[in-house]
Amino acid sequence: MKVERTFSGAPWEAKVGYCRALKVGGHIFVTGTAPIDDDGGTFAPGDAYAQTRRCLEIIQQALHNLGTDGKQVVRTRMFVTDINRWADYGRAHQEFFGEYPPATTLVEVRALIDPEMLIEVEAEAIVDHE
């Protein structure tokens, strides 16, 4: 079966050995996506809403690279370091997916790879395939 991969250029991709997303048949799996800025640092430290939007923008780019968009996302998982900010994470998620809401999970974790990161998001999409 054909496998397509896309990379975002995040420093951890090469260091850890993973791709941003891959497409196998009609399934797309987007790896845990952190709020990285254009220089490789943490985007909007302390701002849960902005960090969530940034994660979803990076995911959207990966989906575009594989020929689809957020409308095809069927599942997201949000790993957060402060569950009390759930409304900020949720607002960004709702605005991004709009009338195409996926199934989702929001789980508090002890820490992410950088202490300034408040969220990491995974996504899965299903698309028509040949």
N, C-alpha and C positions, 0 to 999 in steps of 0.2 A: 504494500500500500504506500502511496506517495505521502511524504511528510514535507511540509513547507515550514520554515522557521523565519522569524523576524527578530531583530535585535534593536535595542534602544540606545546602546552605547553606554549604559550605566556601568560604572567601574567594576561592580560585582559580577557582571555576566562572565567576563573572561576569568576573573579570579576564582569563581565558584564553579564555573562550567555549566551555564544554563543560557537559554534564550528568553527573550521577553514573552514570546508567544509562539505556539506551533499549531499547525492545522493538519489534522489527519482525517481524510474523508470529509465528512460534513461537520466535524467537531473542531472547535478552536479552544485551546487552553491558554489562558494568560496567567503567567506566573505572578507571585506576590509582587505588587507594584508599590514602591515607596514614593513619597513626595520629594523627588529630586529636582533641583533647579538646573538651569542650562550649564552651570559651571560645575555640577556634580555635588553641590552642597545640599542641605535640607531647605526645601521651599517653605517660606512663611512660618518660621519657628513659632510655636505657641498658638497658631491659628488653626483649629480643628477643621473649620469649614473650608478654608483655602487649601489646606493640605489634602483634604478629600477630593476637592475639585481637581487639583493637580494630578493626583493618582488616576482619576478617571480620564483626564485629558491624555495622559501617557497611554492608558489602556485603549482609548479611542484611536490613537495613532497606530498602535500595534494592530488593531482590528482593520483599519484602513489599509495597512501594509499587506494584510492577508485577504483583502477584497470585500470587506463588509464593514458594519458599523455597530453602534450600541443597541440598535433595535433588535439585533439577533442574540443579544446576551440573555441567557436563561438562568444564570446563577452567579451571584457574587458572594464573596466572603470578606468581611471587614474585620481586621485584627487591630484593636485599639489599645492604647496604654491608659486611657482614662474613660471608663464607660459613662461617667457622669456628663460627658460631652456628647452623648448620643444624639441629641437634637441637632447639633451642628453637623455631625457626620451624616445623619439622616436627611437633613435639608439638602445638602449637596448631592447626595445619592438620588433623592427624589427629583430634584431639578434636572439632573443629568439624564435620567432615564424617562422622565415625563410619563407619557401614556403607554410606554412599553416596559413596565416594571418587571424585573426578574425576581426569582426567589432569592432570598439573601439571608445571611447570618452575620450577626455582630457579636464579637467575642472580645473580652478584655484579656490582654496578655501582660506579662510582667514587664517586658522590654522589647524594643526593636533594635536593629543594628546600630542606629544612631540615637542617642538620648533625646535629640530635638524632634525626632519623628513621633507623631502621635497616632499614625494610621498606616496600614499597608493593606492593599486590596487585591484580591484574586478575582478572576472572571472566567466564565465558560460561555461559549456561544455555539449555537447549532445553525448551520447554513446548508442550503441545497448544494449538492455536489454531483459531479459527473460520474 
